[in-house]
Amino acid sequence: MAGESDARSPTRHRLVEQVYGAIFTEITEGRLAPNTRLIQDELADAYGVSRQPVQQALLLLRNHGIVRDAPRRGLVVAPLEASFVQNLYEVRGVLEGLTSRLAAERNPARARQEGPPLVAAGRAAVQTGSVAALIEADIAFHRFLGEIAANPIIVETAAPHFNHLRRIMGEVLREDEAMPARIWDEHAAILEAIAAGEAETADRLSRQHIARAATVFVDRLRAQEDAFAAEAKSRRVRR
């Protein structure tokens, strides 16, 4: 981490952002698992900073729903809940479908010219196996579609949930080895429809793309929640 300076300076603000990003990346890449206790001193030592920027970063993460208070444990990594993910992806499916439809109607030429390198970058990221690289490539592709859809309200609507979407992407990509290649096959098909000006097809493929990812992950989360509930019930019976 960069050196610290006066708490009121822009440098301090950047330092808090760096610590926030470092903690969030560890959560997204699975190094800080759900319900992991977050101890300020340990994080400060790991990042080479004082406790103050760590404390501020953790408060921001709590405000954003990435970490939460746990009784007698302090702050822990917030588990992803199946109901939340399903609700979020229902909305995302509608927004992505609309984005692709508008992109096909308004900017098919840009899709033909600028889209293929993004798909190529995504396929290259698949070969690396890096979750971070896969997430960045995915974000770049969807940001491009948002840009050529030429409707900033769509981006503003999704913005408050952006970090949750990044985290979910990390979970999906990390737990299913076949998923990354399949995602980029679907991205290529969506781009092809947009480039051809086929708005209805682009809308449909985008909605299906989001729905498939949601189904896989929501089913996995529900299975985990059921297993946890069964284990908790078993412990109560043994007592």
Backbone as a ProteinNet text record, in pm:
[ID]
protein_1_A
[PRIMARY]
MAGESDARSPTRHRLVEQVYGAIFTEITEGRLAPNTRLIQDELADAYGVSRQPVQQALLLLRNHGIVRDAPRRGLVVAPLEASFVQNLYEVRGVLEGLTSRLAAERNPARARQEGPPLVAAGRAAVQTGSVAALIEADIAFHRFLGEIAANPIIVETAAPHFNHLRRIMGEVLREDEAMPARIWDEHAAILEAIAAGEAETADRLSRQHIARAATVFVDRLRAQEDAFAAEAKSRRVRR
[TERTIARY]
83.1	0	87.6	32.6	106.6	122.5	221.2	243.5	128.1	108.5	-3.9	34.6	-66.1	-44.9	-160.6	-173	-277	-414.3	-498.8	-629.7	-719.4	-694.8	-783.3	-738.8	-627.9	-571.7	-630.1	-619	-662.4	-587.6	-462.9	-386	-452.9	-503.8	-574.3	-697.5	-771	-889.7	-852.8	-744.8	-700.9	-657.3	-596.3	-551.1	-669.2	-774	-895.5	-953	-953.6	-1003.2	-918.1	-786.1	-697.1	-724.2	-741.9	-769	-905.4	-1003.5	-1136.5	-1122.6	-1049.2	-1033	-960.4	-860.1	-784	-871.1	-949.2	-1038.4	-1144.4	-1202.7	-1308.1	-1254.5	-1133.8	-1073.9	-1053.3	-1008.5	-989.2	-1121.6	-1228.8	-1361.4	-1406.3	-1392.3	-1436.5	-1361.7	-1232.4	-1151.5	-1152.2	-1230.1	-1249.1	-1145.4	-1051.5	-950	-1006.5	-1110.9	-1186.7	-1326.9	-1352.9	-1478.3	-1592.5	-1717	-1830.8	-1818.1	-1855	-1851.4	-1710.4	-1609.6	-1474.7	-1471.3	-1413	-1401.3	-1292.7	-1322.2	-1229.6	-1168.8	-1042.3	-973.9	-886.8	-912.3	-846.2	-694.3	-641.6	-496	-433.1	-496.4	-441.8	-445.2	-553.9	-564.3	-464.1	-449.2	-352.6	-211.3	-174.6	-42.3	-25.1	-130.5	-122.1	-103.7	-167.4	-161.8	-57.2	9.8	113.9	63.4	-53	-111.4	-148.9	-193.9	-242.4	-386.2	-442.3	-578.8	-682.4	-651.3	-753.8	-810.3	-726.7	-784.6	-855.5	-808.3	-876.7	-1015.4	-1022.2	-1150.7	-1247.9	-1199.6	-1286	-1330.9	-1239	-1273.8	-1378.2	-1363	-1458.6	-1597.1	-1600.9	-1730.1	-1799.3	-1721.2	-1778.4	-1830	-1750.6	-1792.8	-1920	-1930.6	-2053.1	-2171.6	-2150.9	-2258.5	-2304.3	-2213.2	-2245.1	-2296.4	-2305	-2360.1	-2263.1	-2133.5	-2034.5	-1988	-1981.4	-1953.7	-2067.8	-2075.9	-2184.9	-2139.4	-2214.6	-2188.3	-2237.3	-2157.2	-2195.9	-2185.9	-2286.7	-2284.1	-2156.8	-2089.6	-1970.2	-1850.8	-1862.7	-1751.3	-1702	-1774.7	-1738	-1784.2	-1703.8	-1740.6	-1694.2	-1782.5	-1750.3	-1791.4	-1737.3	-1778.6	-1924.1	-2008.1	-2150.5	-2172.2	-2244.3	-2275.3	-2369.7	-2358.1	-2455.1	-2578.6	-2695.6	-2819.9	-2890.1	-2944.2	-3007	-3118.6	-3200.6	-3313.4	-3264	-3157.4	-3102.7	-3046.8	-2970.8	-2911.6	-3020.8	-3124.1	-3232.4	-3300.6	-3331.6	-3397	-3309.4	-3179.8	-3087.9	-3076.9	-3068.4	-3051.3	-3180.1	-3294.5	-3419.2	-3418.8	-3372.7	-3363.1	-3253.1	-3139.3	-3028.9	-3066.7	-3142.8	-3184.1	-3264	-3355.6	-3435.2	-3345.5	-3255	-3166.9	-3072.1	-3015.7	-2923.6	-2997.7	-3119.7	-3197.8	-3225.9	-3266.3	-3293.3	-3166	-3056	-2928.3	-2892.4	-2903.1	-2866.8	-2963.2	-3090.4	-3189.5	-3155.8	-3130.3	-3099.6	-2968.3	-2869.9	-2741.6	-2760.3	-2843.8	-2869	-2943.3	-3030	-3107.9	-3026.2	-2933.5	-2867.8	-2723.5	-2652.7	-2509.9	-2457.4	-2524.3	-2471.7	-2334	-2306.7	-2176.3	-2063.5	-2083.2	-1980.7	-1962.6	-2073.6	-2063.6	-1976.1	-1993.3	-1913.3	-1766.3	-1739.2	-1602	-1526.8	-1594.2	-1525.1	-1551.7	-1654.4	-1690.7	-1599.1	-1558.1	-1476.6	-1349.7	-1274.2	-1156.2	-1192	-1309	-1350.8	-1380.4	-1442.7	-1468.5	-1336.3	-1244.5	-1113.2	-1040.6	-1051	-987.9	-1051.1	-1181.6	-1249.9	-1206.3	-1194	-1149.7	-1005.2	-923.1	-785.6	-783.6	-875	-883.9	-923.7	-1009.8	-1049.1	-926.1	-835.3	-715.1	-623	-624	-538.5	-591.5	-723.7	-783.7	-789.6	-754	-754.4	-895.2	-949.1	-1082	-1084.5	-978.8	-972.7	-975.8	-898.8	-896.3	-1030.7	-1095.6	-1226.8	-1331.1	-1326.8	-1421.8	-1401.4	-1275.2	-1247	-1290.2	-1267.5	-1308.7	-1461	-1529.6	-1676	-1729.9	-1672.7	-1716.3	-1693.6	-1576.1	-1546.5	-1647.8	-1686.6	-1784	-1919	-1968	-2099.6	-2099.5	-1986.7	-1976.9	-1985.1	-1921.1	-1926.5	-2069.9	-2142.2	-2282.1	-2362.7	-2335.3	-2404.4	-2373.8	-2249.3	-2209.1	-2280.7	-2284.6	-2344.8	-2497.5	-2553.5	-2699.3	-2743.4	-2650.6	-2674.2	-2792.6	-2801.7	-2904.3	-2838.9	-2791.4	-2717.8	-2802	-2933.8	-3020.2	-3006.8	-2983.9	-2965.5	-2843.2	-2733.2	-2609.3	-2630.7	-2697.9	-2723	-2810.9	-2904.5	-2993.1	-2915.4	-2819.5	-2742.1	-2628.7	-2582.6	-2461.4	-2462.7	-2574.2	-2570	-2543.4	-2564.4	-2548.7	-2423.4	-2336.7	-2223.4	-2130.9	-2099.5	-2006.9	-2065.7	-2195.7	-2258.9	-2249.3	-2267.9	-2257.6	-2115.7	-2015.1	-1875.8	-1851.9	-1904.2	-1882.3	-1950.2	-2070.8	-2142.5	-2068.5	-2019.6	-1941.9	-1822.4	-1754.5	-1639.9	-1676.9	-1788.4	-1834.3	-1867.9	-1940.4	-1982.1	-1860.7	-1768.6	-1651.7	-1557.4	-1549.4	-1454.7	-1501.4	-1631	-1683.9	-1720.9	-1719.4	-1760.4	-1657.4	-1573	-1464.1	-1514.4	-1632.3	-1684.9	-1754.9	-1791.2	-1870.9	-1801.3	-1672.6	-1611.7	-1618.6	-1584.9	-1588.9	-1731.7	-1827.2	-1967.4	-2015.7	-1973.5	-2011.9	-1966	-1842.4	-1792	-1850.3	-1892.5	-1969.3	-2101.3	-2163.2	-2289.8	-2267.6	-2158.9	-2127.1	-2108	-2038.4	-2014.5	-2146	-2239.6	-2369.5	-2449.2	-2443.9	-2513	-2454.8	-2321.9	-2257.5	-2292.3	-2297.3	-2331.7	-2471.3	-2565.2	-2702.1	-2706.5	-2633.9	-2630.2	-2569	-2456.4	-2387.1	-2473.3	-2561	-2650.6	-2776.4	-2790.4	-2908.6	-3033.2	-3014	-3128.4	-3165.2	-3243.2	-3271.6	-3346.2	-3446.3	-3524.9	-3439.3	-3356.3	-3268.2	-3166.4	-3109.9	-3011.6	-3073	-3193.4	-3267.2	-3287.5	-3336.9	-3366.7	-3240.1	-3134.1	-3009.8	-2950.5	-2961.1	-2907.2	-2984	-3115.7	-3197.1	-3166.7	-3153.3	-3121.8	-2983.5	-2889.8	-2753.6	-2753.4	-2824	-2830.7	-2909	-3017.6	-3102	-3027.1	-2946.3	-2870.7	-2769.6	-2696.7	-2598	-2665.8	-2781.4	-2853.1	-2901.8	-2954.3	-3008.8	-2900.6	-2784.2	-2674	-2634.8	-2617.2	-2565.7	-2671	-2793.9	-2900.8	-2925.4	-2925	-2943.4	-2830.6	-2708.3	-2595.2	-2609.2	-2649	-2666.9	-2778.3	-2886.3	-2998	-2956.4	-2876.4	-2827.3	-2738.5	-2654.7	-2569.2	-2651.7	-2753.7	-2839	-2915.8	-2964.3	-3036.1	-2943.8	-2819.8	-2723	-2690.1	-2674.2	-2643.7	-2759.9	-2882.7	-3000.6	-3014.2	-2986.7	-2995.3	-2890.5	-2770.2	-2664.3	-2699.1	-2753.9	-2793	-2902.9	-2997.4	-3105.7	-3050.9	-2953.8	-2894.4	-2822.5	-2752.2	-2682.6	-2781.5	-2894.7	-2994.1	-3052.1	-3074	-3128.5	-3030.4	-2900.4	-2799.1	-2788.2	-2818.9	-2814	-2930.2
-118.9	0	125.4	231.6	356.6	412.3	498.9	559.2	644.3	655.8	729.8	874.7	961.9	1102.6	1154.3	1287	1346.6	1294.8	1269.8	1207.1	1289.7	1421.2	1506.7	1518.6	1458.9	1479.1	1382.3	1417	1323.9	1191.1	1194.7	1070.7	973.5	1024.3	938.6	876.1	955.1	904.3	792.1	813.7	709.7	584	602.2	487.3	404.4	471.4	399.6	323.2	385.8	317.8	195.1	207.8	94.9	-21.2	11.4	-93.1	-156.7	-74	-125.2	-223.6	-180	-265.6	-394.5	-387.1	-506.9	-607.5	-558.8	-648.3	-706.7	-621.2	-668.3	-772.4	-751.5	-848.6	-983.7	-981.4	-1106.7	-1179.2	-1103.3	-1164.2	-1222.5	-1144.5	-1187.6	-1311.4	-1317.9	-1431	-1548.9	-1538.2	-1651.1	-1666.4	-1573.3	-1584.2	-1544.9	-1463.1	-1432.9	-1489.4	-1603.5	-1675.4	-1613	-1643.8	-1595.2	-1632.5	-1539.1	-1552.6	-1547.5	-1518.9	-1498.2	-1370.5	-1381.5	-1263.7	-1171.6	-1041.8	-942.2	-864	-890.5	-830.1	-716.1	-596.8	-477.4	-485.7	-530.1	-535.8	-629.6	-743.3	-839.1	-782	-715.9	-656.7	-543	-461.9	-351.8	-405.1	-510.9	-571.6	-627.9	-692.2	-754.5	-651.2	-534.4	-432.1	-324.3	-332	-236.4	-95.9	-86.1	44.5	46.8	163	171.7	121.6	118.3	69	164.2	294.2	392	369.4	355.7	329.6	195	97.4	-32.4	-17.2	56	78.5	149.6	252.9	327.4	241.2	159.8	71.9	-31	-86.4	-185.5	-124.1	-0.1	66.6	86.3	122.1	136.1	2	-101.9	-235.4	-278.6	-243.3	-274.5	-196.3	-69.1	12.1	-40.6	-103.2	-158	-301.6	-357.9	-491.4	-604	-573.3	-676.2	-745.6	-671.7	-731.2	-693.1	-761.6	-732.4	-756	-698.9	-721.4	-860.1	-928.4	-1059.2	-1053.4	-1103.6	-1099	-1161.1	-1085.5	-1129.6	-1160.7	-1125.5	-1153.1	-1028.5	-921.6	-802.6	-812.8	-763.7	-767.2	-897.5	-954.1	-1075.1	-1054.2	-1136.3	-1133.8	-1179.3	-1098.2	-1131.2	-1245.4	-1349.9	-1456.7	-1404.9	-1460.1	-1431.2	-1517	-1455.2	-1527.3	-1556.2	-1676.2	-1718.8	-1624.8	-1580.5	-1493.8	-1360.3	-1306.1	-1178.6	-1194	-1300.3	-1321.3	-1339.4	-1415.8	-1434.7	-1302.6	-1223.6	-1094.9	-1002.6	-998.9	-912.1	-954.3	-1084	-1130.6	-1123.6	-1124.5	-1099	-958.1	-863.1	-724.6	-712.3	-776.6	-767.4	-824.5	-933.8	-992.4	-894.6	-821.5	-722.3	-611.2	-561.4	-451.9	-494.3	-615.6	-661.5	-684.8	-737.5	-756	-623.8	-524.4	-391.8	-330	-345.4	-291.1	-347.5	-478.2	-541.8	-502.6	-490.8	-448.3	-308.5	-215.7	-78.6	-71.1	-150.1	-151.3	-197.1	-298.1	-348.6	-246.1	-170.9	-70.7	54.5	88.9	219.5	215.7	106.5	106.9	-28	-90.8	-219.8	-208.2	-95.2	-78.3	-77.3	-7.8	-8.2	-147.1	-220.9	-357.8	-442.3	-424.7	-501.6	-463.2	-334.6	-285.6	-307	-278	-273.5	-394.9	-471.4	-583.5	-704.8	-748.5	-870.3	-870	-759.2	-762.4	-788.5	-744.4	-769.9	-918.1	-980	-1124.1	-1201	-1157	-1222.6	-1210	-1093.4	-1073.6	-1164.4	-1182.8	-1271.6	-1416	-1459.1	-1597.3	-1615.6	-1511.7	-1519.5	-1530.2	-1458.1	-1465.2	-1605.2	-1670.8	-1808.5	-1898	-1878.3	-1962.1	-1941.1	-1821.5	-1794.6	-1860.8	-1879.2	-1935	-1835.9	-1710.5	-1608	-1553.2	-1568.1	-1515.4	-1364	-1296.2	-1150.2	-1107.5	-1177	-1143	-1170.6	-1278.3	-1312.1	-1207.5	-1163.2	-1061.5	-931.4	-889.3	-764	-771.9	-885.9	-901.8	-899.1	-963.1	-963.8	-822.6	-750.5	-613.2	-525.6	-540.8	-460.4	-486	-611.9	-645.5	-580.9	-596.4	-542.9	-390.2	-331.3	-184.9	-134.1	-205.7	-167.5	-172.9	-278.5	-286.6	-171.3	-138.4	-25.5	105.1	120.2	242.3	255.1	145.6	156.4	148.8	113.1	121.8	267	354.6	499.2	537.5	471.3	507.4	506.3	621.4	624.5	587.9	595.2	560.5	412.8	329	186.3	164.9	230.9	218.1	270	384.3	441.9	351.2	281.5	190.9	72.6	21.2	-95.9	-60	64.8	105.1	70.7	91.6	61.8	-84.3	-172.7	-316	-372.4	-282.8	-326.9	-419.6	-385.1	-469.2	-606.8	-612.7	-743.4	-827.6	-764.7	-838	-890.1	-808.7	-853.9	-974.2	-967.3	-1076.2	-1204.3	-1192.4	-1309.5	-1369.8	-1283	-1332.8	-1413.5	-1362.8	-1434.5	-1572.5	-1581.2	-1710.4	-1806.5	-1757.6	-1843.5	-1893.6	-1803.4	-1840	-1932.5	-1915.6	-1993.6	-2136.4	-2157.7	-2287.7	-2379.6	-2327.6	-2409.4	-2391.5	-2491.2	-2480	-2465.1	-2520.8	-2513	-2380.1	-2308.3	-2187.3	-2076.9	-2045.4	-1933.1	-1946.1	-2061.9	-2079.6	-2065.8	-2121	-2112.3	-1967.5	-1891	-1750.4	-1675.4	-1702	-1626.4	-1675.3	-1799.7	-1844.1	-1766.4	-1747.7	-1673.7	-1526.1	-1468.6	-1329.7	-1312.1	-1405.4	-1396.8	-1400.2	-1484	-1492.7	-1363.3	-1306.6	-1180	-1070.3	-1062.7	-961	-978.4	-1101.8	-1128	-1075.3	-1097.5	-1048.9	-896.1	-833.9	-686.6	-631.8	-690.3	-642.9	-657	-755.9	-776.9	-690	-614.5	-531.1	-609.5	-731.1	-816.3	-792.6	-687.6	-640.8	-744.3	-808.2	-905.6	-1025.2	-1073.6	-1186.2	-1148.2	-1029.3	-983.4	-974.3	-922.7	-912.9	-1052.1	-1144.2	-1279.8	-1351.7	-1343.1	-1411.6	-1354.3	-1224.1	-1162.3	-1206.5	-1209	-1253.9	-1399.5	-1482.8	-1623.8	-1639.4	-1559.5	-1562.1	-1534.9	-1433.1	-1398.5	-1503	-1551.2	-1649.5	-1779.5	-1822.9	-1947.5	-1934.2	-1823.2	-1802.4	-1796.4	-1728.9	-1716.1	-1851.1	-1931.8	-2061.8	-2150.2	-2153.6	-2236.2	-2192.4	-2061.9	-2013.2	-2015.1	-1978.9	-1980.1	-2122.4	-2219	-2358.4	-2401.4	-2359.4	-2394.2	-2330.3	-2203.4	-2134.5	-2198	-2234.5	-2296.8	-2430.4	-2506.1	-2633.7	-2609.9	-2506.9	-2474.8	-2430.1	-2348.2	-2300.8	-2416.3	-2509.7	-2626.3	-2713	-2731.9	-2813.4	-2747.4	-2615.3	-2543.2	-2553.4	-2539.9	-2548.9	-2688.7	-2790.7	-2928.2	-2955.2	-2900.4	-2918.2	-2848.6	-2727.7	-2653.4	-2726.8	-2784.1	-2860.4	-2983.7	-3049.9	-3168.5	-3135.5	-3020.2	-2980.3	-2952.9	-2893.4	-2864.1	-2992.6	-3092.6	-3221.1	-3291.1	-3286.9	-3354.2	-3292.6	-3163.4	-3098.2	-3141.5
0	0	0	-56.1	-59.5	80	100.2	230.5	273.7	405.3	459	482.1	486.3	514.1	595.2	602.4	685.3	647.1	750.8	729.3	641	631.9	554.2	409.2	369.9	236.8	135.9	4.6	-100.1	-93	-46.5	-35.2	60.2	171.1	267	202.4	126.4	59.8	-36.6	-111.6	-204.7	-130.7	-16	62.1	110	155.9	197.1	77.7	-39.5	-159.6	-192.3	-174.8	-202.4	-106.1	21.3	120.4	91.8	60.7	23.5	-93.3	-196.8	-314.1	-282.8	-194.9	-159.4	-84.6	11.4	87.6	-5.2	-88	-178.3	-276.2	-326.3	-418.1	-349	-224.8	-151.8	-130.9	-109.7	-95.1	-229	-334.9	-467.7	-515.6	-484.6	-531.4	-434.8	-326.3	-236.6	-127.7	-117	-11.4	125.3	124	245.6	224.8	283.9	261.7	342.1	305	383.1	530.7	616	762.4	820.7	737.7	790.3	873.1	993.3	1079.1	1024.7	1021.9	968.5	1084.5	1113.5	1227.8	1176.9	1227	1175.6	1183.3	1295.9	1311.7	1208.8	1186.1	1090	948	914.1	780.7	763.8	867.6	860.8	839.7	910.8	893.8	752.7	703.7	571.1	461	476.5	371.7	399.4	514.6	545.2	571.2	638.1	669.7	817.6	865.8	1002.6	1009.5	1128.2	1144.8	1087.4	1082.2	1043.5	903.2	799	667.1	658.9	734.5	737.7	798.7	909.3	974.8	880.6	811.7	720.5	602.9	551	439.4	481.9	601.4	650.9	671.4	717.1	734.5	599.9	498.1	364.1	312.2	333.7	290	362	489.6	563.2	506.5	477.8	421.1	285.7	213.5	81.2	87.3	207.9	223.3	194	182.2	151.9	279.8	389.1	519.9	613.7	728.2	820.6	964.1	1058.2	1200.3	1240.2	1319.9	1373.2	1525	1596.8	1744.1	1801.5	1885.8	1957.8	1866	1737.8	1646.3	1574.6	1581.6	1506	1361.8	1269.8	1128.4	1063.5	980.1	905.1	759.4	672	531.7	523	463.1	453.5	354.8	394.9	298.8	190.2	72.3	-33	-9	-13.7	10.1	-122.9	-133.8	-259.3	-301.6	-207.1	-242.3	-297.6	-237.7	-285.7	-426.5	-448.9	-580.9	-686	-654.1	-749.7	-782.7	-679.5	-703.6	-788.2	-755.6	-828.4	-974.4	-998.7	-1136.2	-1217	-1152.1	-1225.2	-1283.2	-1202.8	-1250.2	-1354.8	-1328.2	-1423.1	-1559.8	-1559.3	-1686.4	-1771.7	-1708.4	-1780.3	-1834.3	-1749.7	-1791	-1903.2	-1892.1	-1996.2	-2128.2	-2118.5	-2239.9	-2309.1	-2231.6	-2287.5	-2344.2	-2272.3	-2319.7	-2456.4	-2471.7	-2598.9	-2710.2	-2676.1	-2776.4	-2828.8	-2736.5	-2777.4	-2854.2	-2810.2	-2881.8	-3026	-3046.7	-3182.2	-3266.5	-3203.6	-3276.9	-3307.9	-3217.6	-3227.2	-3277	-3248.5	-3281.1	-3329.5	-3424.7	-3471.8	-3536.5	-3600.5	-3665.9	-3563.4	-3451.9	-3347.2	-3288.4	-3277.5	-3227.3	-3319.4	-3451.5	-3547.6	-3539.7	-3520.8	-3525	-3393.3	-3281.3	-3152.2	-3063.1	-3094.6	-3010	-3018.3	-3138	-3148.2	-3063.3	-3052.7	-2964.9	-2818.5	-2773.6	-2636	-2614.6	-2713.2	-2704.1	-2707.5	-2792.5	-2798.4	-2665	-2602.6	-2471.6	-2367.5	-2375.9	-2282.8	-2299.9	-2423.7	-2448.1	-2401.2	-2416.3	-2367.3	-2215.5	-2149.1	-2002.7	-1957.3	-2035.4	-2002	-1997.9	-2091.8	-2098.6	-1978.6	-1921.3	-1805.8	-1679.3	-1671.8	-1550.9	-1436	-1459.9	-1355.4	-1335.9	-1213.9	-1185.7	-1202.9	-1155.7	-1168.2	-1314.8	-1399.7	-1541.5	-1607	-1567.8	-1622.7	-1584.4	-1460.1	-1415.6	-1491.9	-1506	-1575.7	-1721.5	-1786.4	-1925.8	-1938	-1844.1	-1843.8	-1825.3	-1731.2	-1705.2	-1828	-1892.7	-2010.8	-2121.8	-2140.5	-2244.4	-2214.6	-2092.2	-2060.2	-2054.6	-2015.1	-2018.8	-2162.7	-2252.8	-2394.1	-2444.9	-2411.1	-2453.6	-2394.9	-2268.3	-2207.1	-2278.6	-2322.1	-2393.4	-2526.6	-2604	-2737	-2731.5	-2615.1	-2599.3	-2589.3	-2547.5	-2544.5	-2455.6	-2340.8	-2242.2	-2104.3	-2057.4	-1930.5	-1809.7	-1820.9	-1707.2	-1673.1	-1773.2	-1747.4	-1658.7	-1693.3	-1615.4	-1473.5	-1461.3	-1329.2	-1244.3	-1306.1	-1233.6	-1176.7	-1253.4	-1210	-1114.9	-1118.5	-1045.3	-896.1	-822.4	-678.2	-644.9	-741.4	-717.2	-782.1	-831.5	-911.6	-834.4	-710	-633.9	-604.6	-578.2	-558.1	-684.6	-801.2	-926.6	-948.7	-916.7	-927.9	-837.2	-717.3	-622.1	-669.7	-719	-768.5	-887.9	-977.5	-1091.6	-1044	-941.1	-887.9	-838	-766.1	-713.5	-826.8	-926.1	-1037.9	-1115.1	-1145.7	-1226	-1151.1	-1020.4	-940.3	-918.8	-913.4	-873.1	-989.4	-1111.5	-1226.6	-1337.2	-1358.3	-1455.3	-1598.5	-1628	-1764.5	-1791.7	-1686.6	-1701.8	-1781	-1755.9	-1827.9	-1979.3	-2033.1	-2178.7	-2230.3	-2155.2	-2195.8	-2195.2	-2096	-2088.8	-2213.6	-2256.2	-2371.2	-2502.7	-2509.8	-2626.4	-2632.8	-2517.2	-2512.9	-2543.9	-2492.5	-2525.2	-2676.1	-2737.9	-2882	-2959	-2916.1	-2983.4	-2965.2	-2846.4	-2821	-2909.8	-2914.8	-2997.5	-3144.6	-3189.8	-3330.1	-3361.7	-3270.7	-3293.2	-3293.7	-3201.5	-3196.4	-3324.5	-3367.5	-3487.3	-3612.2	-3611.9	-3725.3	-3716.4	-3606.9	-3589	-3552.6	-3501.4	-3466.5	-3320.2	-3297.5	-3161.9	-3078.9	-3135.4	-3059.6	-3018	-3110.2	-3078.9	-2972.9	-2984.8	-2886.8	-2747.7	-2739.8	-2613	-2553.5	-2634.6	-2587	-2539.8	-2618	-2581.4	-2453.1	-2435.5	-2313.9	-2191.2	-2201.8	-2088.1	-2054.1	-2156.7	-2133.4	-2070.6	-2115.2	-2062.1	-1911.9	-1869.3	-1727.7	-1649.9	-1707	-1637.8	-1613.1	-1710.2	-1691.8	-1578.5	-1577.3	-1471.4	-1335.2	-1328.8	-1201.8	-1152.4	-1243.1	-1203.9	-1141.9	-1206	-1155.6	-1015.3	-997.7	-870.4	-760.8	-794	-693.4	-644.5	-734.8	-693.3	-598.6	-628.5	-543.3	-404.9	-401.4	-273.5	-190.9	-255.2	-181.9	-123.3	-198.6	-146	-23.7	-30	84	204.1	180.3	288.8	352.2	268.7	320.8	405.9	358.5	433.6	567	565.9	689.5	787.7	737.1	823.4	882.8	801.1	850.6	957.6	937.3	1035.7	1167	1155.7	1276	1352.1	1278.5	1341.5	1411.2	1347.4	1406	1535.8	1537.1	1659.2	1773.1	1740.4	1843.1	1899.6	1812.4	1857.4	1950.4	1915.7	1998.6	2139.1	2146.7	2277.7	2366.6
[MASK]
+++++++++++++++++++++++++++++++++++++++++++++++++++++++++++++++++++++++++++++++++++++++++++++++++++++++++++++++++++++++++++++++++++++++++++++++++++++++++++++++++++++++++++++++++++++++++++++++++++++++++++++++++++++++++++++++++++++++++++++++

